[in-house]
Amino acid sequence: MVQMKRFSKDEINEIQKLLGKGASLRDISSHLGRCKSAVQYHVAKLRGKRAREKELLVENLTDKELGWLIGCYAGDGSRYFRREAYSYEVKIALSEKEHSIASFAEAILSRCGMKIRLTTEGKRLYVRCQSKKLYKFVEKYLLWDGTKKSNSVRLANLTSYSDNFLFGFLCGIIDADGGTKTLYISTSSARLADNILNICESLEIATKKHDYGVFHVYLNKPDYIKACKKYEFSSIKHKVNNDGPGRVSPSGSGPGGI
């Protein structure tokens, strides 16, 4: 009987490295040229040795910053659980040109105690975070049907959030799914479009909604600018001045992170 060659220290380190990147058991097995059952044994051992997951310190954020993060995830976010590697990942997908948005998302998540990776694939820029706590946390604020988030995502309880949170949410979804020249938000979720209309009404921002197969909600620019000044915050795509999330990173100098 042929005895299986023992895994070297370098191979085990490579497994640990690939696990940290969210690689699947199949990917690791193929990369090392080892059978899946043997790799699975070492994955289980390494998983047992993992340090306790960091706490998600959302209390470090203002309502506006938290709203922005949830809005950005509602528009361009996704999450994955890779059972074989027992890995939870939350990801925000952006255009390769949207570095300022990625930097702000990275800064906010870092303040929550999360470890972030920025990666590029083709013309896409990704903000990635491996965290079970963040994976579960988004469920407190957002609902969607089945696994197809984009068509049904909406706020879990619109009436329970502060105006600061709602304006931050609006700014986040503008940065995720908004136009760069014209101030509008595009979404394939009818319920999210209704959320946006209700939020804007409560914040005294006039809107118009059009259905082009995908919903476009147009915001009145003067009303939006007035709200930015009132809440001392803005989206990055349509920032009013140098305050708010238009900076490279949020500041803890006062309410609203300005």
PLY file of the C-alpha trace (Angstrom):
ply
format ascii 1.0
element vertex 258
property float x
property float y
property float z
element edge 257
property int vertex1
property int vertex2
end_header
0.00 0.00 0.00
1.31 3.44 -0.96
1.67 5.68 2.06
0.54 9.30 1.60
3.33 11.82 1.87
3.02 13.99 4.95
2.23 17.68 4.50
5.27 19.91 4.82
5.32 23.03 6.97
5.35 25.13 3.80
2.23 23.35 2.52
0.38 23.93 5.79
1.41 27.60 5.73
0.13 27.81 2.16
-3.22 26.31 3.23
-3.49 28.90 5.97
-2.64 31.69 3.52
-5.23 30.51 0.99
-7.88 30.15 3.70
-7.25 33.77 4.64
-8.00 34.74 1.05
-11.28 32.83 1.10
-10.16 29.99 -1.19
-12.41 26.94 -1.38
-11.32 23.41 -0.44
-11.31 22.49 -4.14
-9.09 25.48 -4.98
-6.59 24.59 -2.26
-6.54 20.94 -3.27
-5.91 21.85 -6.91
-3.24 24.41 -6.00
-1.29 21.94 -3.85
-1.94 18.87 -6.00
-3.30 17.06 -2.95
-6.51 15.08 -2.49
-9.45 16.97 -0.98
-9.85 14.66 2.02
-6.26 15.23 3.13
-6.53 18.98 2.66
-9.85 19.00 4.53
-8.18 17.40 7.55
-5.63 20.23 7.79
-8.26 22.88 7.10
-10.24 21.57 10.08
-7.13 21.64 12.27
-6.26 25.18 11.24
-9.82 26.32 11.74
-9.69 25.02 15.28
-6.54 27.06 15.90
-7.94 30.32 14.56
-7.88 33.28 16.88
-11.18 34.48 18.23
-12.91 36.69 15.67
-12.66 40.40 16.26
-15.67 42.24 17.64
-17.63 44.46 15.27
-17.39 47.85 16.96
-20.26 49.68 15.26
-20.51 51.97 18.27
-17.42 53.73 16.87
-19.54 55.07 14.00
-22.01 57.92 13.92
-25.55 57.24 12.68
-24.67 58.93 9.39
-21.57 56.80 8.85
-23.45 53.62 9.73
-26.28 54.62 7.40
-23.76 55.28 4.61
-22.20 51.83 5.07
-25.58 50.07 4.98
-26.66 52.11 1.96
-23.45 51.29 0.10
-23.93 47.58 0.88
-27.59 47.72 -0.21
-26.47 49.00 -3.59
-23.23 47.18 -4.36
-22.69 44.68 -1.55
-22.74 40.89 -1.47
-21.75 38.19 1.00
-20.57 34.60 0.78
-20.24 31.63 3.09
-17.75 29.03 1.88
-18.70 25.94 3.84
-15.64 23.91 2.93
-13.25 26.50 4.33
-15.76 27.80 6.92
-15.17 31.32 5.62
-17.55 34.29 5.78
-16.88 37.19 3.43
-18.62 40.50 2.85
-17.77 42.34 -0.36
-18.59 45.72 -1.91
-18.04 45.93 -5.68
-17.13 49.30 -7.21
-15.78 50.72 -10.44
-11.99 50.79 -10.76
-12.23 54.61 -10.72
-14.10 54.79 -7.41
-11.05 54.72 -5.13
-12.37 57.50 -2.89
-15.51 55.47 -2.15
-13.44 52.33 -1.49
-11.12 54.29 0.81
-14.01 55.66 2.83
-15.58 52.20 3.16
-12.19 50.83 4.23
-11.76 53.59 6.82
-15.24 53.07 8.29
-14.85 49.29 8.54
-11.37 49.66 10.03
-12.83 51.87 12.75
-15.24 49.01 13.48
-12.22 46.74 14.11
-12.44 44.92 10.79
-9.48 43.89 8.63
-10.04 44.99 5.03
-8.53 44.01 1.67
-8.84 46.08 -1.49
-8.52 44.01 -4.67
-8.99 44.67 -8.37
-10.34 42.29 -10.98
-10.51 43.72 -14.47
-12.34 47.03 -14.20
-13.84 46.25 -10.79
-12.52 47.38 -7.41
-13.56 45.28 -4.40
-13.66 46.08 -0.69
-13.42 42.69 1.05
-13.83 41.75 4.68
-13.79 38.26 6.18
-16.06 38.40 9.22
-18.97 36.30 10.39
-20.14 39.16 12.60
-20.34 41.60 9.69
-21.96 38.89 7.55
-24.76 38.56 10.11
-24.88 42.27 11.00
-26.28 43.44 7.65
-29.38 41.31 8.34
-30.33 43.72 11.14
-30.83 46.54 8.66
-31.64 44.92 5.31
-34.08 42.29 4.05
-34.22 40.48 0.72
-35.97 37.45 -0.71
-34.02 34.26 -1.32
-30.47 34.66 -2.59
-31.17 37.33 -5.25
-30.54 40.47 -3.21
-30.56 43.02 -6.04
-34.22 42.50 -7.01
-35.77 42.63 -3.55
-33.41 44.37 -1.09
-34.99 46.97 1.20
-34.61 48.42 4.69
-35.79 46.10 7.45
-37.71 48.73 9.42
-37.77 52.15 7.77
-39.68 53.94 10.54
-37.26 52.91 13.30
-34.18 54.78 12.02
-33.06 58.31 12.85
-32.97 61.05 10.21
-29.17 61.04 10.52
-29.06 57.33 9.66
-31.52 57.76 6.78
-29.56 60.62 5.23
-26.36 58.60 5.57
-28.14 55.65 3.94
-29.26 57.87 1.07
-25.70 59.12 0.55
-24.34 55.57 0.65
-26.73 54.31 -1.97
-25.97 57.33 -4.17
-22.29 56.34 -4.02
-23.13 52.71 -4.77
-25.85 53.04 -7.42
-26.07 56.72 -8.24
-25.24 58.62 -11.40
-22.01 60.61 -11.51
-23.26 63.63 -13.45
-27.03 63.55 -12.85
-28.25 63.06 -9.29
-30.26 59.86 -9.46
-30.26 56.35 -7.95
-30.73 53.22 -10.04
-32.13 50.01 -8.54
-33.89 46.86 -9.74
-35.68 46.53 -6.36
-39.14 48.12 -6.35
-39.20 48.10 -2.55
-35.83 49.83 -2.29
-37.06 52.46 -4.76
-40.06 53.01 -2.48
-37.71 53.26 0.52
-35.75 55.99 -1.27
-38.93 57.92 -2.10
-40.10 57.73 1.53
-36.70 58.76 2.88
-36.51 61.73 0.54
-40.03 62.82 1.45
-39.19 62.77 5.16
-35.96 64.72 4.50
-37.78 67.24 2.25
-35.96 66.26 -0.94
-38.21 66.30 -4.00
-38.01 63.22 -6.24
-39.26 61.70 -9.48
-39.33 57.97 -10.19
-39.13 56.39 -13.64
-39.32 52.72 -14.58
-37.01 51.82 -17.45
-37.03 48.12 -16.60
-34.75 49.31 -13.79
-36.06 52.01 -11.45
-34.42 55.44 -11.58
-35.17 57.83 -8.72
-34.13 61.41 -9.54
-33.38 63.76 -6.64
-33.85 67.53 -6.73
-30.29 68.89 -6.54
-31.03 72.11 -4.57
-33.01 70.11 -1.98
-30.15 67.59 -1.71
-27.58 70.37 -1.24
-29.76 71.91 1.48
-29.93 68.53 3.27
-26.14 68.11 2.99
-25.65 71.42 4.75
-28.25 70.55 7.38
-26.75 67.15 8.22
-23.11 68.17 7.55
-22.64 65.10 5.40
-22.75 64.18 1.73
-22.22 61.42 -0.78
-18.79 61.20 -2.38
-20.12 61.27 -5.95
-22.08 64.46 -5.25
-20.28 66.03 -2.31
-21.14 69.64 -1.55
-17.82 70.62 0.04
-14.77 69.01 1.63
-16.67 67.81 4.69
-18.35 64.44 5.18
-17.36 61.25 3.40
-15.67 63.12 0.54
-12.49 62.84 2.57
-10.09 59.95 2.30
-11.14 58.81 5.77
-13.79 59.83 8.30
-12.81 61.98 11.24
-13.85 61.49 14.83
-13.78 65.20 15.59
-17.51 65.55 16.06
-21.01 64.50 15.07
-21.26 63.28 11.51
-17.57 62.52 11.38
-16.50 66.04 10.39
0 1
1 2
2 3
3 4
4 5
5 6
6 7
7 8
8 9
9 10
10 11
11 12
12 13
13 14
14 15
15 16
16 17
17 18
18 19
19 20
20 21
21 22
22 23
23 24
24 25
25 26
26 27
27 28
28 29
29 30
30 31
31 32
32 33
33 34
34 35
35 36
36 37
37 38
38 39
39 40
40 41
41 42
42 43
43 44
44 45
45 46
46 47
47 48
48 49
49 50
50 51
51 52
52 53
53 54
54 55
55 56
56 57
57 58
58 59
59 60
60 61
61 62
62 63
63 64
64 65
65 66
66 67
67 68
68 69
69 70
70 71
71 72
72 73
73 74
74 75
75 76
76 77
77 78
78 79
79 80
80 81
81 82
82 83
83 84
84 85
85 86
86 87
87 88
88 89
89 90
90 91
91 92
92 93
93 94
94 95
95 96
96 97
97 98
98 99
99 100
100 101
101 102
102 103
103 104
104 105
105 106
106 107
107 108
108 109
109 110
110 111
111 112
112 113
113 114
114 115
115 116
116 117
117 118
118 119
119 120
120 121
121 122
122 123
123 124
124 125
125 126
126 127
127 128
128 129
129 130
130 131
131 132
132 133
133 134
134 135
135 136
136 137
137 138
138 139
139 140
140 141
141 142
142 143
143 144
144 145
145 146
146 147
147 148
148 149
149 150
150 151
151 152
152 153
153 154
154 155
155 156
156 157
157 158
158 159
159 160
160 161
161 162
162 163
163 164
164 165
165 166
166 167
167 168
168 169
169 170
170 171
171 172
172 173
173 174
174 175
175 176
176 177
177 178
178 179
179 180
180 181
181 182
182 183
183 184
184 185
185 186
186 187
187 188
188 189
189 190
190 191
191 192
192 193
193 194
194 195
195 196
196 197
197 198
198 199
199 200
200 201
201 202
202 203
203 204
204 205
205 206
206 207
207 208
208 209
209 210
210 211
211 212
212 213
213 214
214 215
215 216
216 217
217 218
218 219
219 220
220 221
221 222
222 223
223 224
224 225
225 226
226 227
227 228
228 229
229 230
230 231
231 232
232 233
233 234
234 235
235 236
236 237
237 238
238 239
239 240
240 241
241 242
242 243
243 244
244 245
245 246
246 247
247 248
248 249
249 250
250 251
251 252
252 253
253 254
254 255
255 256
256 257
